[in-house]
Amino acid sequence: MSIGNRRWGIWLRSASAVLLALVAMFPGGACAGDALPSLRLMDTLGRSHALRPTGGRTTVLLFLSCECPISNRYIPELNRLVQETSDQPVRWFGVVSDPTLTLRDAAKYHQDYHLKFPLLFDASTQLARALRPTHTPEVFVFDASGELVYRGRIDDRFPDVQFDRREPNHRDLQEAVRAVLAGRRPQVARTTPVGCPWEVPSRPEGGDVTFNRDIAPILFQRCAPCHHPGEVAPFSLLTYADAAKRPGWIAEVAQRRLMPPWKAVPGYGEFVNAWRLSDEEIRLLKAWADAGAPEGDPADLPPTPKFESGWKLGEPDLVLEMPDAFEVPAGGPDIYQYFVLPLPIEEDRWIRAVEFLPGNPRVVHHAIFFLDTRHAARKLDAKDPGPGYQRFGGPGFLPSGGLAGWAPGMQPIVAPPGAARRLPARADVVMQIHYHPSGKAETDRSRVGIYFAKGPSKYELGGIPLVNRQFVIPAGARAHRVTTSLKLPVDVTLVSVTPHMHYRGKEMKVHAVLPDGTRRPLIWIRDWDWNWQLRYEYAEPIRLPKGTTVHLEAIYDNSADNPANPVVPPVPVRWGDATEDEMCLCFLEVATEGPEQIRALRRAVLWHEFLRDPMVWRRFVDR
């Protein structure tokens, strides 16, 4: 008997037999339909990890126990497998879901056993509740699409808890990972794990929820990127004292999904850096508030995140800066100011990344960057006596392209591997900044950093609008529907989408129908808010072949009951740049094989709009 304590072994064997009997009642494959849970967890070093399909990588989750001898004896084998696949597209995560352990205990375990993979601290057992492991160790393998393709034992070294072989006969986990990496499904989808039984602990509705264990990981990952000193958010959420001042308010805005500001409906497109809280996270926030906001054990507190100032990608190759500081008044309505930044380049260049550095994060709400090859923005700027010019809704000219944008908490915009964006010679970058007055007079002088590609790129990034300009929203209409569609004349890879409406916007849904009839959801904004115009970047770029039709449906509320309606009593509304006007469009950022494909896409947009309005050609002159 390899386990020294015979009583412990007899008990474990009996408990295992009961659980195995329960598992045997539910035969089948690797839980058909199970998918990688869309969660974000912190590891024992305080790093945040998003569990979602990303970058075409396989994901392996290893449920472990700091106290189970079988689990511990498998660590060398797991480290070997991680090393073996270090150059392969596979992510390995250990998971501890023992509610009796502190983060400090789990971190010590990670260090003592020299784990060569991150160890996720599943403090609230969210991940364990989603996957329902029966033992530790138990492994779950998900392919690049997020489908569960194998679960069970690591190998058959332990035929039972009291016996172990010198060498296993079947290396199930190794074979499953190799199969998935080779593009095949594992021959065996499910095996019975052997180890220490694991049961989901019962949690009272509030009493055992603490800041250090349950709430800090949520706030640090979802809220702190904006809620830290010097940022645009009105208060910090980096300490217990910060959060304990307002537990009821935090719970309320979370329940109403006002915060964090993530508008994309889950399951209708998978995006990077999704800030949306899960239902379980919202429940925990409310339970914590209802329990009186207990602090908990200091040993459970994860490391406080640090936010460095300066360029995240290093010194840019080119820095564009506002020529003069802009004065933001203490109060009044939000300001949409445009600044013209000439490009000092005499030939076209290729860029791989763009980074925005707000001069005053307290008042910079978000920024969008347009390209202007006709220098139309200079004429608008010349008519405004101050720095830049002020407009609502759009830049006042038809952009010849764009460089995406920025919102608090966003990472720099980096092109996908093998792709780059063309930067036209002698063009202007027109920077729109949305300023949010803070209650006292402020100044801002923001900058844009541009990083050139090292060499030629296989794919060119470009943007096309999915747009309908010919509509009238009747006065009083509560749910007026506007639609448009575009048939793609070339193959493209969709990188991101940016929906856009004004104050009467209520809902926008975009989907693609492939040539074979397959329907592909792209994005759904169910509760549009003008204040949060976000760029949604796909976790995995979406290939749309030639002949695909992209459809857009937008819903508008032009009634007096819409609190955002700028005109009451309501009047009929058409397309326009002004506050009282509306827009219906979604920017599609795509990668193509060259400029000819980009031009073909723009011709398709022109023709589509020409059919609605024969005078539309005027907007496309010199493009």
TORSEFI-218221 format. One record per residue (C-alpha): residue in one letter; x, z, y negated. Coordinates in pm, whole numbers. Layout:
N
<'A', <X, Z, Y>>
...
***
This chain:
623
<'M', <0, 0, 0>>
<'S', <160, -113, -325>>
<'I', <-41, 123, -547>>
<'G', <89, 473, -508>>
<'N', <-227, 678, -550>>
<'R', <-441, 624, -238>>
<'R', <-749, 793, -386>>
<'W', <-731, 567, -688>>
<'G', <-699, 268, -456>>
<'I', <-1000, 368, -245>>
<'W', <-1215, 420, -556>>
<'L', <-1106, 92, -708>>
<'R', <-1170, -93, -386>>
<'S', <-1523, 46, -362>>
<'A', <-1603, -33, -723>>
<'S', <-1460, -383, -683>>
<'A', <-1673, -442, -377>>
<'V', <-1989, -360, -572>>
<'L', <-1897, -591, -859>>
<'L', <-1790, -871, -626>>
<'A', <-2123, -845, -451>>
<'L', <-2298, -886, -787>>
<'V', <-2082, -1188, -872>>
<'A', <-2161, -1341, -534>>
<'M', <-2532, -1330, -618>>
<'F', <-2471, -1592, -887>>
<'P', <-2278, -1878, -722>>
<'G', <-2175, -2197, -897>>
<'G', <-1895, -2353, -1096>>
<'A', <-1714, -2220, -1398>>
<'C', <-2042, -2116, -1565>>
<'A', <-2178, -2461, -1646>>
<'G', <-2243, -2495, -2015>>
<'D', <-2012, -2209, -2117>>
<'A', <-1800, -2291, -2419>>
<'L', <-1517, -2132, -2612>>
<'P', <-1683, -1872, -2836>>
<'S', <-1650, -1952, -3205>>
<'L', <-1491, -1623, -3310>>
<'R', <-1199, -1515, -3523>>
<'L', <-992, -1221, -3397>>
<'M', <-677, -1045, -3510>>
<'D', <-383, -984, -3281>>
<'T', <-178, -668, -3258>>
<'L', <56, -796, -3531>>
<'G', <-229, -847, -3776>>
<'R', <-238, -1226, -3749>>
<'S', <-575, -1401, -3754>>
<'H', <-668, -1650, -3480>>
<'A', <-970, -1881, -3476>>
<'L', <-1105, -1936, -3127>>
<'R', <-1244, -2287, -3147>>
<'P', <-1145, -2633, -3023>>
<'T', <-859, -2748, -3244>>
<'G', <-584, -3005, -3243>>
<'G', <-664, -3134, -2894>>
<'R', <-522, -2817, -2737>>
<'T', <-619, -2630, -2422>>
<'T', <-698, -2261, -2470>>
<'V', <-627, -1990, -2213>>
<'L', <-769, -1639, -2255>>
<'L', <-616, -1362, -2041>>
<'F', <-818, -1040, -2022>>
<'L', <-569, -760, -1961>>
<'S', <-564, -383, -1940>>
<'C', <-291, -154, -2068>>
<'E', <-365, 85, -1780>>
<'C', <-437, -137, -1480>>
<'P', <-126, -167, -1258>>
<'I', <-231, -507, -1120>>
<'S', <-279, -643, -1471>>
<'N', <60, -510, -1574>>
<'R', <239, -654, -1272>>
<'Y', <119, -1000, -1366>>
<'I', <288, -995, -1708>>
<'P', <616, -1158, -1586>>
<'E', <417, -1438, -1420>>
<'L', <210, -1494, -1734>>
<'N', <525, -1501, -1949>>
<'R', <669, -1760, -1710>>
<'L', <361, -1982, -1743>>
<'V', <370, -1955, -2122>>
<'Q', <737, -2055, -2126>>
<'E', <670, -2342, -1885>>
<'T', <408, -2490, -2119>>
<'S', <581, -2413, -2449>>
<'D', <610, -2784, -2532>>
<'Q', <254, -2867, -2420>>
<'P', <-72, -2860, -2625>>
<'V', <-193, -2527, -2489>>
<'R', <-264, -2193, -2659>>
<'W', <-228, -1866, -2465>>
<'F', <-397, -1543, -2577>>
<'G', <-401, -1205, -2411>>
<'V', <-713, -998, -2478>>
<'V', <-762, -620, -2467>>
<'S', <-1123, -503, -2496>>
<'D', <-1085, -134, -2413>>
<'P', <-1285, 66, -2671>>
<'T', <-1082, 379, -2593>>
<'L', <-757, 219, -2714>>
<'T', <-631, 215, -3070>>
<'L', <-463, -83, -3228>>
<'R', <-141, 119, -3227>>
<'D', <-173, 162, -2847>>
<'A', <-228, -212, -2799>>
<'A', <65, -300, -3026>>
<'K', <294, -68, -2831>>
<'Y', <178, -228, -2506>>
<'H', <255, -573, -2646>>
<'Q', <604, -459, -2741>>
<'D', <683, -255, -2428>>
<'Y', <587, -533, -2188>>
<'H', <752, -807, -2399>>
<'L', <447, -1033, -2400>>
<'K', <541, -1387, -2502>>
<'F', <190, -1464, -2626>>
<'P', <-41, -1310, -2890>>
<'L', <-248, -1012, -2776>>
<'L', <-595, -1016, -2934>>
<'F', <-743, -676, -3015>>
<'D', <-1111, -723, -2931>>
<'A', <-1206, -403, -3114>>
<'S', <-1580, -461, -3109>>
<'T', <-1584, -628, -2764>>
<'Q', <-1736, -944, -2916>>
<'L', <-1523, -1175, -2703>>
<'A', <-1576, -973, -2386>>
<'R', <-1952, -969, -2442>>
<'A', <-1951, -1346, -2486>>
<'L', <-1751, -1424, -2170>>
<'R', <-1846, -1127, -1947>>
<'P', <-1524, -1072, -1752>>
<'T', <-1565, -861, -1440>>
<'H', <-1204, -749, -1392>>
<'T', <-864, -720, -1551>>
<'P', <-680, -939, -1512>>
<'E', <-924, -1229, -1538>>
<'V', <-845, -1564, -1697>>
<'F', <-1057, -1825, -1874>>
<'V', <-933, -2183, -1930>>
<'F', <-1101, -2409, -2187>>
<'D', <-1021, -2777, -2228>>
<'A', <-958, -2945, -2566>>
<'S', <-1332, -2988, -2628>>
<'G', <-1387, -2614, -2579>>
<'E', <-1558, -2641, -2239>>
<'L', <-1488, -2369, -1983>>
<'V', <-1326, -2543, -1684>>
<'Y', <-1178, -2251, -1490>>
<'R', <-1225, -1875, -1467>>
<'G', <-1105, -1616, -1219>>
<'R', <-776, -1495, -1076>>
<'I', <-423, -1585, -1178>>
<'D', <-322, -1651, -816>>
<'D', <-390, -1505, -469>>
<'R', <-93, -1269, -466>>
<'F', <-337, -977, -437>>
<'P', <-591, -1051, -160>>
<'D', <-731, -704, -231>>
<'V', <-641, -418, -464>>
<'Q', <-441, -239, -195>>
<'F', <-242, -538, -69>>
<'D', <1, -776, -233>>
<'R', <198, -1066, -97>>
<'R', <561, -1137, -169>>
<'E', <461, -1483, -295>>
<'P', <114, -1630, -360>>
<'N', <-21, -1917, -154>>
<'H', <-234, -2058, -435>>
<'R', <-133, -2053, -802>>
<'D', <-483, -2112, -936>>
<'L', <-416, -2062, -1308>>
<'Q', <-104, -2279, -1307>>
<'E', <-286, -2556, -1119>>
<'A', <-586, -2537, -1355>>
<'V', <-372, -2564, -1669>>
<'R', <-169, -2851, -1526>>
<'A', <-487, -3038, -1435>>
<'V', <-639, -2999, -1781>>
<'L', <-317, -3107, -1954>>
<'A', <-314, -3415, -1731>>
<'G', <-669, -3501, -1838>>
<'R', <-832, -3392, -1512>>
<'R', <-1077, -3118, -1422>>
<'P', <-933, -2843, -1201>>
<'Q', <-1006, -2892, -833>>
<'V', <-1129, -2532, -815>>
<'A', <-1347, -2423, -1106>>
<'R', <-1400, -2056, -1021>>
<'T', <-1229, -1792, -813>>
<'T', <-1289, -1420, -765>>
<'P', <-1051, -1203, -968>>
<'V', <-888, -897, -814>>
<'G', <-796, -599, -1027>>
<'C', <-955, -316, -1222>>
<'P', <-1333, -346, -1277>>
<'W', <-1432, -407, -1638>>
<'E', <-1771, -319, -1778>>
<'V', <-1909, -390, -2125>>
<'P', <-1942, -49, -2289>>
<'S', <-2267, 43, -2454>>
<'R', <-2246, 73, -2832>>
<'P', <-2491, 278, -3040>>
<'E', <-2642, 90, -3332>>
<'G', <-2420, 261, -3586>>
<'G', <-2255, 589, -3500>>
<'D', <-1929, 462, -3351>>
<'V', <-1867, 176, -3596>>
<'T', <-1573, 260, -3823>>
<'F', <-1390, 85, -4104>>
<'N', <-1046, 96, -3943>>
<'R', <-1156, -35, -3605>>
<'D', <-1451, -267, -3671>>
<'I', <-1490, -348, -4040>>
<'A', <-1132, -398, -4166>>
<'P', <-1067, -694, -3929>>
<'I', <-1381, -865, -4066>>
<'L', <-1300, -804, -4433>>
<'F', <-931, -888, -4398>>
<'Q', <-1004, -1226, -4235>>
<'R', <-1327, -1335, -4404>>
<'C', <-1326, -1173, -4747>>
<'A', <-977, -1069, -4859>>
<'P', <-849, -1426, -4928>>
<'C', <-1072, -1416, -5240>>
<'H', <-1125, -1040, -5272>>
<'H', <-775, -924, -5362>>
<'P', <-617, -837, -5697>>
<'G', <-574, -1132, -5932>>
<'E', <-826, -1361, -5759>>
<'V', <-1159, -1490, -5888>>
<'A', <-1365, -1241, -5682>>
<'P', <-1485, -945, -5893>>
<'F', <-1330, -670, -5679>>
<'S', <-1075, -618, -5402>>
<'L', <-1158, -542, -5037>>
<'L', <-811, -454, -4908>>
<'T', <-857, -80, -4857>>
<'Y', <-1110, 165, -4719>>
<'A', <-1165, 300, -5070>>
<'D', <-1246, -54, -5191>>
<'A', <-1509, -109, -4922>>
<'A', <-1651, 244, -4911>>
<'K', <-1770, 207, -5273>>
<'R', <-2020, -61, -5175>>
<'P', <-2105, -66, -4798>>
<'G', <-2475, -135, -4861>>
<'W', <-2400, -425, -5094>>
<'I', <-2150, -575, -4849>>
<'A', <-2409, -553, -4570>>
<'E', <-2683, -706, -4787>>
<'V', <-2490, -1012, -4906>>
<'A', <-2370, -1066, -4549>>
<'Q', <-2724, -1047, -4408>>
<'R', <-2848, -1291, -4672>>
<'R', <-2542, -1510, -4602>>
<'L', <-2454, -1518, -4970>>
<'M', <-2103, -1414, -4873>>
<'P', <-1870, -1546, -4749>>
<'P', <-1972, -1878, -4911>>
<'W', <-1982, -2101, -4604>>
<'K', <-2275, -2341, -4603>>
<'A', <-2221, -2559, -4294>>
<'V', <-2465, -2482, -4013>>
<'P', <-2270, -2384, -3697>>
<'G', <-2283, -2631, -3411>>
<'Y', <-2342, -2929, -3643>>
<'G', <-1975, -3022, -3675>>
<'E', <-1672, -2799, -3608>>
<'F', <-1455, -2726, -3911>>
<'V', <-1125, -2553, -3982>>
<'N', <-1120, -2223, -4170>>
<'A', <-1493, -2161, -4121>>
<'W', <-1566, -1838, -4310>>
<'R', <-1917, -1795, -4170>>
<'L', <-1983, -1451, -4023>>
<'S', <-2117, -1423, -3670>>
<'D', <-2442, -1239, -3603>>
<'E', <-2241, -960, -3439>>
<'E', <-2017, -922, -3746>>
<'I', <-2324, -895, -3969>>
<'R', <-2471, -633, -3733>>
<'L', <-2150, -432, -3750>>
<'L', <-2145, -438, -4131>>
<'K', <-2502, -308, -4145>>
<'A', <-2441, -48, -3874>>
<'W', <-2136, 77, -4064>>
<'A', <-2332, 105, -4389>>
<'D', <-2623, 282, -4215>>
<'A', <-2381, 530, -4054>>
<'G', <-2243, 636, -4391>>
<'A', <-1932, 411, -4388>>
<'P', <-1704, 625, -4165>>
<'E', <-1331, 554, -4198>>
<'G', <-1224, 615, -3838>>
<'D', <-885, 661, -3672>>
<'P', <-592, 546, -3891>>
<'A', <-424, 417, -3575>>
<'D', <-694, 148, -3551>>
<'L', <-627, -2, -3895>>
<'P', <-471, -351, -3874>>
<'P', <-189, -444, -4112>>
<'T', <-316, -514, -4463>>
<'P', <-286, -887, -4537>>
<'K', <-31, -994, -4796>>
<'F', <-99, -1278, -5037>>
<'E', <208, -1444, -5181>>
<'S', <207, -1621, -5514>>
<'G', <373, -1957, -5568>>
<'W', <373, -2277, -5364>>
<'K', <275, -2218, -5001>>
<'L', <440, -2543, -4884>>
<'G', <760, -2490, -5081>>
<'E', <867, -2664, -5400>>
<'P', <667, -2989, -5443>>
<'D', <828, -3329, -5491>>
<'L', <613, -3379, -5802>>
<'V', <436, -3121, -6018>>
<'L', <153, -3221, -6254>>
<'E', <64, -2958, -6513>>
<'M', <-204, -2932, -6778>>
<'P', <-32, -3033, -7105>>
<'D', <-184, -2740, -7296>>
<'A', <-343, -2409, -7206>>
<'F', <-723, -2413, -7195>>
<'E', <-913, -2124, -7354>>
<'V', <-1201, -1984, -7148>>
<'P', <-1449, -1783, -7357>>
<'A', <-1555, -1434, -7257>>
<'G', <-1911, -1535, -7178>>
<'G', <-2158, -1819, -7169>>
<'P', <-2234, -2076, -6898>>
<'D', <-1981, -2199, -6648>>
<'I', <-1753, -2477, -6773>>
<'Y', <-1664, -2806, -6598>>
<'Q', <-1352, -2932, -6775>>
<'Y', <-1157, -3249, -6690>>
<'F', <-784, -3283, -6756>>
<'V', <-600, -3617, -6745>>
<'L', <-257, -3594, -6576>>
<'P', <-61, -3924, -6585>>
<'L', <150, -4005, -6281>>
<'P', <517, -4070, -6370>>
<'I', <572, -4319, -6085>>
<'E', <641, -4692, -6126>>
<'E', <558, -4795, -5770>>
<'D', <302, -4688, -5510>>
<'R', <403, -4378, -5314>>
<'W', <271, -4214, -4998>>
<'I', <184, -3847, -5000>>
<'R', <143, -3607, -4710>>
<'A', <9, -3300, -4888>>
<'V', <-148, -3174, -5210>>
<'E', <-142, -2813, -5329>>
<'F', <-321, -2661, -5627>>
<'L', <-180, -2360, -5810>>
<'P', <-439, -2201, -6041>>
<'G', <-287, -2074, -6362>>
<'N', <-546, -1799, -6393>>
<'P', <-722, -1719, -6062>>
<'R', <-957, -1478, -6240>>
<'V', <-1151, -1765, -6397>>
<'V', <-1074, -2075, -6185>>
<'H', <-1371, -2112, -5951>>
<'H', <-1272, -2442, -5789>>
<'A', <-1091, -2771, -5862>>
<'I', <-1143, -3137, -5762>>
<'F', <-886, -3417, -5810>>
<'F', <-980, -3781, -5880>>
<'L', <-763, -4093, -5913>>
<'D', <-814, -4324, -6210>>
<'T', <-628, -4658, -6203>>
<'R', <-819, -4802, -6503>>
<'H', <-735, -4510, -6738>>
<'A', <-1104, -4471, -6819>>
<'A', <-1070, -4092, -6840>>
<'R', <-818, -4125, -7125>>
<'K', <-1093, -4272, -7345>>
<'L', <-1323, -3981, -7265>>
<'D', <-1042, -3735, -7334>>
<'A', <-970, -3896, -7671>>
<'K', <-1326, -3825, -7785>>
<'D', <-1294, -3452, -7715>>
<'P', <-1075, -3260, -7967>>
<'G', <-962, -2987, -7726>>
<'P', <-756, -3004, -7406>>
<'G', <-936, -3235, -7165>>
<'Y', <-1304, -3320, -7189>>
<'Q', <-1618, -3144, -7070>>
<'R', <-1884, -3292, -6839>>
<'F', <-2132, -3179, -6576>>
<'G', <-2192, -3353, -6244>>
<'G', <-1916, -3613, -6237>>
<'P', <-1601, -3733, -6417>>
<'G', <-1784, -3997, -6624>>
<'F', <-1615, -4295, -6457>>
<'L', <-1598, -4448, -6110>>
<'P', <-1286, -4299, -5945>>
<'S', <-1052, -4531, -5759>>
<'G', <-987, -4257, -5505>>
<'G', <-933, -3886, -5476>>
<'L', <-690, -3615, -5370>>
<'A', <-952, -3371, -5233>>
<'G', <-985, -3032, -5401>>
<'W', <-939, -2656, -5392>>
<'A', <-1147, -2338, -5373>>
<'P', <-1027, -1975, -5350>>
<'G', <-893, -1895, -5006>>
<'M', <-827, -2259, -4916>>
<'Q', <-496, -2369, -4772>>
<'P', <-310, -2673, -4912>>
<'I', <-455, -3012, -4813>>
<'V', <-221, -3160, -4552>>
<'A', <-275, -3505, -4401>>
<'P', <-325, -3528, -4022>>
<'P', <-15, -3628, -3821>>
<'G', <71, -3996, -3869>>
<'A', <-148, -4034, -4179>>
<'A', <-81, -4032, -4553>>
<'R', <-257, -4109, -4879>>
<'R', <-156, -4391, -5114>>
<'L', <-70, -4276, -5467>>
<'P', <-107, -4577, -5701>>
<'A', <168, -4648, -5954>>
<'R', <96, -4551, -6317>>
<'A', <-246, -4407, -6225>>
<'D', <-391, -4086, -6366>>
<'V', <-489, -3780, -6169>>
<'V', <-805, -3643, -6329>>
<'M', <-843, -3276, -6249>>
<'Q', <-1188, -3119, -6270>>
<'I', <-1176, -2740, -6299>>
<'H', <-1487, -2524, -6274>>
<'Y', <-1428, -2218, -6494>>
<'H', <-1628, -1900, -6445>>
<'P', <-1612, -1671, -6752>>
<'S', <-1495, -1322, -6660>>
<'G', <-1636, -1118, -6947>>
<'K', <-1324, -1136, -7161>>
<'A', <-1140, -1427, -7321>>
<'E', <-888, -1589, -7087>>
<'T', <-650, -1886, -7084>>
<'D', <-552, -2116, -6798>>
<'R', <-280, -2371, -6735>>
<'S', <-310, -2486, -6375>>
<'R', <-81, -2717, -6177>>
<'V', <-103, -2967, -5891>>
<'G', <186, -3006, -5648>>
<'I', <236, -3336, -5462>>
<'Y', <447, -3374, -5148>>
<'F', <566, -3723, -5059>>
<'A', <567, -3851, -4703>>
<'K', <913, -3890, -4554>>
<'G', <852, -4241, -4427>>
<'P', <584, -4503, -4357>>
<'S', <263, -4381, -4200>>
<'K', <55, -4542, -3930>>
<'Y', <-278, -4450, -4091>>
<'E', <-393, -4460, -4452>>
<'L', <-626, -4194, -4589>>
<'G', <-902, -4300, -4821>>
<'G', <-1244, -4195, -4941>>
<'I', <-1579, -4371, -4946>>
<'P', <-1912, -4247, -5084>>
<'L', <-2225, -4236, -4872>>
<'V', <-2461, -4265, -5168>>
<'N', <-2813, -4338, -5289>>
<'R', <-2851, -4383, -5668>>
<'Q', <-3199, -4533, -5663>>
<'F', <-3445, -4248, -5630>>
<'V', <-3703, -4055, -5830>>
<'I', <-3785, -3693, -5744>>
<'P', <-4144, -3627, -5855>>
<'A', <-4216, -3330, -6079>>
<'G', <-4332, -3036, -5872>>
<'A', <-4210, -3174, -5537>>
<'R', <-4092, -2888, -5314>>
<'A', <-3927, -3091, -5039>>
<'H', <-3863, -3448, -5157>>
<'R', <-3667, -3656, -4908>>
<'V', <-3396, -3905, -5007>>
<'T', <-3204, -4104, -4745>>
<'T', <-2925, -4357, -4719>>
<'S', <-2704, -4507, -4449>>
<'L', <-2390, -4716, -4414>>
<'K', <-2275, -4936, -4126>>
<'L', <-1897, -4919, -4080>>
<'P', <-1729, -5261, -4074>>
<'V', <-1405, -5124, -3921>>
<'D', <-1285, -4845, -3695>>
<'V', <-1222, -4520, -3883>>
<'T', <-1128, -4160, -3809>>
<'L', <-1334, -3914, -4010>>
<'V', <-1114, -3632, -4146>>
<'S', <-1347, -3441, -4380>>
<'V', <-1681, -3455, -4561>>
<'T', <-1783, -3327, -4906>>
<'P', <-2159, -3315, -4970>>
<'H', <-2271, -3334, -5333>>
<'M', <-2601, -3266, -5510>>
<'H', <-2702, -3083, -5829>>
<'Y', <-2928, -2785, -5891>>
<'R', <-3240, -2917, -5721>>
<'G', <-3056, -2985, -5398>>
<'K', <-3196, -2786, -5106>>
<'E', <-3064, -2939, -4785>>
<'M', <-2836, -3220, -4668>>
<'K', <-2782, -3349, -4316>>
<'V', <-2538, -3623, -4212>>
<'H', <-2502, -3775, -3866>>
<'A', <-2353, -4089, -3709>>
<'V', <-2504, -4323, -3452>>
<'L', <-2232, -4495, -3251>>
<'P', <-2269, -4856, -3130>>
<'D', <-2367, -4732, -2782>>
<'G', <-2650, -4524, -2931>>
<'T', <-2472, -4189, -2911>>
<'R', <-2576, -3956, -3194>>
<'R', <-2290, -3752, -3344>>
<'P', <-2375, -3464, -3583>>
<'L', <-2137, -3451, -3881>>
<'I', <-2261, -3179, -4118>>
<'W', <-2574, -2990, -4208>>
<'I', <-2609, -2784, -4527>>
<'R', <-2939, -2598, -4491>>
<'D', <-2920, -2387, -4809>>
<'W', <-2738, -2595, -5070>>
<'D', <-2582, -2402, -5359>>
<'W', <-2428, -2594, -5649>>
<'N', <-2178, -2313, -5703>>
<'W', <-2015, -2372, -5363>>
<'Q', <-1915, -2737, -5335>>
<'L', <-1677, -2721, -5045>>
<'R', <-1466, -2976, -4864>>
<'Y', <-1532, -2944, -4490>>
<'E', <-1232, -3052, -4281>>
<'Y', <-1295, -3119, -3913>>
<'A', <-1111, -2908, -3658>>
<'E', <-1063, -3231, -3464>>
<'P', <-1089, -3561, -3661>>
<'I', <-1381, -3772, -3538>>
<'R', <-1328, -4129, -3420>>
<'L', <-1607, -4361, -3540>>
<'P', <-1578, -4717, -3402>>
<'K', <-1671, -5034, -3588>>
<'G', <-2048, -5078, -3592>>
<'T', <-2121, -4704, -3626>>
<'T', <-2399, -4625, -3875>>
<'V', <-2366, -4306, -4079>>
<'H', <-2698, -4159, -4196>>
<'L', <-2763, -3911, -4477>>
<'E', <-3082, -3718, -4543>>
<'A', <-3117, -3496, -4852>>
<'I', <-3404, -3265, -4946>>
<'Y', <-3475, -3161, -5307>>
<'D', <-3690, -2885, -5456>>
<'N', <-3811, -2995, -5801>>
<'S', <-4076, -2726, -5831>>
<'A', <-4105, -2444, -6082>>
<'D', <-4048, -2201, -5792>>
<'N', <-3691, -2322, -5752>>
<'P', <-3490, -2060, -5949>>
<'A', <-3202, -2308, -5991>>
<'N', <-3420, -2581, -6148>>
<'P', <-3273, -2642, -6497>>
<'V', <-3599, -2786, -6639>>
<'V', <-3923, -2586, -6627>>
<'P', <-4191, -2710, -6631>>
<'P', <-4046, -2974, -6398>>
<'V', <-4012, -3341, -6491>>
<'P', <-3939, -3647, -6275>>
<'V', <-3567, -3663, -6191>>
<'R', <-3334, -3960, -6134>>
<'W', <-2965, -4014, -6064>>
<'G', <-2730, -3906, -6344>>
<'D', <-2428, -3701, -6452>>
<'A', <-2612, -3453, -6674>>
<'T', <-2733, -3105, -6580>>
<'E', <-3097, -3217, -6580>>
<'D', <-3016, -3518, -6353>>
<'E', <-2951, -3529, -5979>>
<'M', <-2713, -3691, -5732>>
<'C', <-2732, -3781, -5364>>
<'L', <-2398, -3848, -5201>>
<'C', <-2146, -3731, -4946>>
<'F', <-1778, -3821, -4975>>
<'L', <-1629, -3931, -4644>>
<'E', <-1251, -3892, -4611>>
<'V', <-1133, -4135, -4346>>
<'A', <-810, -4255, -4190>>
<'T', <-773, -4630, -4122>>
<'E', <-495, -4858, -4004>>
<'G', <-419, -4996, -4351>>
<'P', <-539, -5100, -4699>>
<'E', <-740, -5395, -4566>>
<'Q', <-966, -5156, -4377>>
<'I', <-1007, -4938, -4688>>
<'R', <-1103, -5245, -4891>>
<'A', <-1347, -5354, -4620>>
<'L', <-1513, -5014, -4637>>
<'R', <-1544, -5033, -5015>>
<'R', <-1691, -5382, -4993>>
<'A', <-1947, -5246, -4746>>
<'V', <-2037, -4971, -4992>>
<'L', <-2064, -5227, -5276>>
<'W', <-2287, -5457, -5072>>
<'H', <-2506, -5167, -4962>>
<'E', <-2554, -5059, -5323>>
<'F', <-2600, -5419, -5443>>
<'L', <-2902, -5451, -5216>>
<'R', <-3056, -5155, -5399>>
<'D', <-2936, -5249, -5751>>
<'P', <-2801, -5603, -5826>>
<'M', <-2620, -5470, -6138>>
<'V', <-2410, -5225, -5937>>
<'W', <-2111, -5465, -5944>>
<'R', <-2029, -5346, -6295>>
<'R', <-1927, -5007, -6161>>
<'F', <-1678, -5171, -5924>>
<'V', <-1490, -5393, -6170>>
<'D', <-1109, -5387, -6116>>
<'R', <-1135, -5189, -5794>>
***
